[in-house]
Amino acid sequence: MHLEMRDSYMRDDPEFIRWQQGHRYDPDDRASWWRSWLDVVAETTGRGVVMRRLRVVSEPLSDYVRYEYDGAFTNVAAGEDVRWLPRSRARGLLLPALDGWVMDEETVILHHFSGEGQWTGPRMEVHHDSALATQYATAYEAAWERAVPHAEYRPV
């Protein structure tokens, strides 16, 4: 499971800049938006592995999160299950301070970003620690249960 909690990432991302300029992916033109990450998702989910992405968001959505929302259909098309959790629905949840992935019962990958949403050192930390994985998975599951599936979420 992947957890994203920031309202802005990588403002210098060329795809985000194109989106700001009015570009939108055409769901009917798969070749124009398919990318290597989606190959990984399709191959992984094709083996029966469940891949979930949870975005904890402020409403109204920031421009960057709106960009993520507009492009999330690509993740869904590849096989990822995407959900959205407005912060107003997160009351009482204890969520980690860092975005990251729980890969299995012992592997956690944590992401480090600056206040501006840019990578900072060490960028990513990989931990092989079953207690940490359980702690993160428990927090993610509680948030996942409150989150709205992508097909049902209507951003404010």
FENZIQUI-V552587 format. One record per residue. N is the residue number from 1. PSI is psi in whole degrees, -180 to 180 (NA if undefined). NEAR is the number of other C-alpha atoms within 12 Angstrom. D_CENTER is the distance of its C-alpha to the mean C-alpha in whole Angstrom. Layout:
# FENZIQUI-V552587
n: [N & N]
psi: [PSI & PSI]
near: [NEAR & NEAR]
d_center: [D_CENTER & D_CENTER]
This chain:
# FENZIQUI-V552587
n: [1 & 2 & 3 & 4 & 5 & 6 & 7 & 8 & 9 & 10 & 11 & 12 & 13 & 14 & 15 & 16 & 17 & 18 & 19 & 20 & 21 & 22 & 23 & 24 & 25 & 26 & 27 & 28 & 29 & 30 & 31 & 32 & 33 & 34 & 35 & 36 & 37 & 38 & 39 & 40 & 41 & 42 & 43 & 44 & 45 & 46 & 47 & 48 & 49 & 50 & 51 & 52 & 53 & 54 & 55 & 56 & 57 & 58 & 59 & 60 & 61 & 62 & 63 & 64 & 65 & 66 & 67 & 68 & 69 & 70 & 71 & 72 & 73 & 74 & 75 & 76 & 77 & 78 & 79 & 80 & 81 & 82 & 83 & 84 & 85 & 86 & 87 & 88 & 89 & 90 & 91 & 92 & 93 & 94 & 95 & 96 & 97 & 98 & 99 & 100 & 101 & 102 & 103 & 104 & 105 & 106 & 107 & 108 & 109 & 110 & 111 & 112 & 113 & 114 & 115 & 116 & 117 & 118 & 119 & 120 & 121 & 122 & 123 & 124 & 125 & 126 & 127 & 128 & 129 & 130 & 131 & 132 & 133 & 134 & 135 & 136 & 137 & 138 & 139 & 140 & 141 & 142 & 143 & 144 & 145 & 146 & 147 & 148 & 149 & 150 & 151 & 152 & 153 & 154 & 155 & 156]
psi: [140 & 132 & 128 & 129 & 0 & 155 & -7 & 137 & 147 & 63 & -18 & 9 & 122 & -36 & -37 & -42 & -43 & -41 & -43 & -29 & 4 & -6 & 136 & 143 & 141 & 112 & -25 & -8 & 69 & -39 & -26 & -18 & -10 & 139 & 171 & -36 & -38 & -28 & -43 & -47 & -48 & -43 & -43 & -49 & -27 & -25 & 0 & 4 & 133 & 128 & 123 & 142 & 125 & 125 & 119 & 122 & 149 & 146 & 137 & 154 & 142 & 165 & -41 & -43 & -33 & -40 & -45 & -42 & -46 & -31 & -2 & -22 & -26 & -41 & -43 & -43 & -32 & -16 & -1 & 144 & 118 & 134 & 158 & 132 & 102 & 140 & -29 & -19 & 4 & 5 & 132 & -10 & 144 & 105 & 150 & 156 & -22 & 141 & 158 & -175 & 141 & 116 & -37 & -159 & -4 & -8 & 124 & 132 & 120 & 140 & 140 & 122 & 151 & 175 & -21 & 1 & 13 & 151 & 141 & 160 & 139 & 17 & -74 & 140 & 131 & 125 & 135 & 90 & 108 & -34 & -42 & -43 & -41 & -43 & -48 & -44 & -38 & -44 & -44 & -44 & -42 & -41 & -40 & -41 & -29 & -15 & 159 & 128 & 148 & -43 & -22 & -17 & 131 & 105 & 147 & NA]
near: [34 & 35 & 38 & 37 & 31 & 34 & 31 & 29 & 31 & 24 & 25 & 17 & 18 & 13 & 22 & 26 & 18 & 16 & 23 & 21 & 12 & 12 & 17 & 25 & 24 & 15 & 18 & 13 & 11 & 17 & 13 & 13 & 24 & 25 & 16 & 14 & 16 & 25 & 19 & 19 & 27 & 25 & 18 & 19 & 21 & 16 & 12 & 12 & 18 & 23 & 30 & 34 & 37 & 40 & 40 & 40 & 34 & 25 & 19 & 16 & 25 & 21 & 26 & 29 & 33 & 28 & 30 & 37 & 35 & 29 & 27 & 32 & 28 & 33 & 33 & 27 & 24 & 29 & 27 & 32 & 30 & 35 & 38 & 41 & 37 & 31 & 25 & 17 & 20 & 25 & 14 & 12 & 21 & 17 & 28 & 28 & 17 & 28 & 34 & 35 & 32 & 39 & 29 & 23 & 20 & 20 & 24 & 32 & 28 & 31 & 30 & 25 & 27 & 20 & 15 & 16 & 24 & 20 & 22 & 17 & 12 & 14 & 18 & 18 & 21 & 20 & 22 & 18 & 19 & 17 & 17 & 24 & 28 & 20 & 21 & 36 & 31 & 21 & 29 & 37 & 25 & 23 & 37 & 33 & 18 & 24 & 31 & 26 & 26 & 29 & 18 & 12 & 20 & 18 & 25 & 15]
d_center: [9 & 6 & 5 & 5 & 8 & 10 & 11 & 12 & 11 & 14 & 16 & 18 & 16 & 18 & 16 & 15 & 19 & 20 & 18 & 20 & 23 & 22 & 21 & 19 & 18 & 21 & 19 & 23 & 23 & 21 & 22 & 21 & 17 & 17 & 16 & 16 & 13 & 13 & 17 & 15 & 13 & 16 & 18 & 16 & 16 & 20 & 21 & 20 & 17 & 14 & 11 & 8 & 5 & 5 & 5 & 9 & 10 & 14 & 16 & 18 & 14 & 15 & 15 & 12 & 10 & 13 & 12 & 9 & 10 & 13 & 11 & 9 & 12 & 12 & 10 & 12 & 15 & 14 & 14 & 10 & 10 & 8 & 9 & 9 & 11 & 13 & 15 & 18 & 17 & 16 & 20 & 21 & 18 & 18 & 14 & 14 & 15 & 12 & 9 & 9 & 9 & 12 & 14 & 17 & 20 & 20 & 17 & 15 & 13 & 13 & 12 & 14 & 14 & 17 & 17 & 17 & 14 & 15 & 15 & 18 & 20 & 19 & 16 & 15 & 17 & 17 & 19 & 21 & 22 & 22 & 23 & 20 & 18 & 19 & 19 & 15 & 15 & 17 & 15 & 12 & 14 & 16 & 13 & 12 & 16 & 16 & 12 & 13 & 13 & 12 & 15 & 17 & 15 & 17 & 15 & 18]
